[in-house]
C-alpha cells in the first residue's frame, strides 16, 4: 500500500471541503490504517468505534433491504462525523465543524473513496507499460528515409 498516496488523498479532500477538521482510514475490523487528526483525538479509538458503527450500519441497511451500505452521518452540537464504506474491507472517517457543507462533503468524498479503495488494494493504475520494441532495422530505415534529400 502506498501510504504517501493515501495521505495525499486525505489532504486533498480536506482542501476541497472547508470545514473538515480530521480524517482517518481504518480497516473494517477497527485497525487504524492512516490518520490526519488533531492531537485531541485518539485515532486508534476513533477507528475502533467507527468500525463498530460500520457493523451496525451495514446490518441495519441489510435488514431493511436498502442495498449495500455507503455512508452514515452523526451530528453533534459542535459538528459532524461522517463514516463511509471503502469497499467491503475499510472505512473512511471524516470529522467536520458546524459550518461544513454536507452536500459538498459527499460530492467530493465519493470519487476519493474509489481512489482510496484502489490505494488500499494496490489495484490503482500502475506505471505506464513500455512501448513495444521497434526492430533496429526499421529504426535505421526510418532514419535514412527522413534524412534523404536534406
Buried (B, 14 or more C-beta within 10 A) or exposed (E): EEEEBBBEBBEEBBEBBEBBBBBBBBBBEBEBBBBBBEEEBEBBEBBBBBBEBBBEBBEEBEEEEEEEBBBBBEEEEEBBBBBBBBBEEBBBBBBBEEEBEBEBBBEBBEEBBEBBBBBBEEEBEEEEEEEEEEEEEEEEEEEEEEEEEE
